[in-house]
Amino acid sequence: MALFMGGTSYERKRYLADPNRRNSAKKWYEANKVRALATRLTYAQQHPEIVRAAKRRYVARHGHYTRRLNQAIPKWTNFVAIWWFYEERDRLIVETGIKHHVHHIVPISNDWVCGLHNEFNLQVTTAKENLSMSNRFWPDMPEFLDQSVRYKKLRN
């Protein structure tokens, strides 16, 4: 998608919320990929300190999940089998037009349990289903935890 240049955050959110604008920006980007990438590269070369700061902000926001994921990969992991799940997800997205995610059956990051990032803990689900589960539920979850999680959810 093309970068939104300038304006306030409110204007950017309004711009991105409009599906017509979003689709037209996507079409423009697809038609002008080389030009868009050249523009980004030029900007990055002219403003390296801004790009570095943006990368630091991104890592600060998303780095904890990547660290947890790396810690959850055992030495005996079969990366070809993991790769298959991501290929299957991409195939389903193309075939159905519905966004899919690779879901960890036992959550990677949770207060009570820590699952592994391997082929035995992965499944392909729709994005809606995966996002609704969050990291609060897993198979064979003890009943007392299930009730406490539901109680917390009701309280908030």
Secondary structure, 3 states (H helix, E strand, C coil): CCCCCCCCHHHHHHHHHCHHHHHHHHHHHHHCHHHHHHHHHHHHHHCHHHHHHHHHHHHHHHHHHHHHHHHCCCCCCCHHHHHHHHHHHHHHHHHHCCCEEEEECCCCCCCCCCCCCCHHHEEEEEHHHHHHHCCCCCCCCCHHHHHHHHHHHHHC
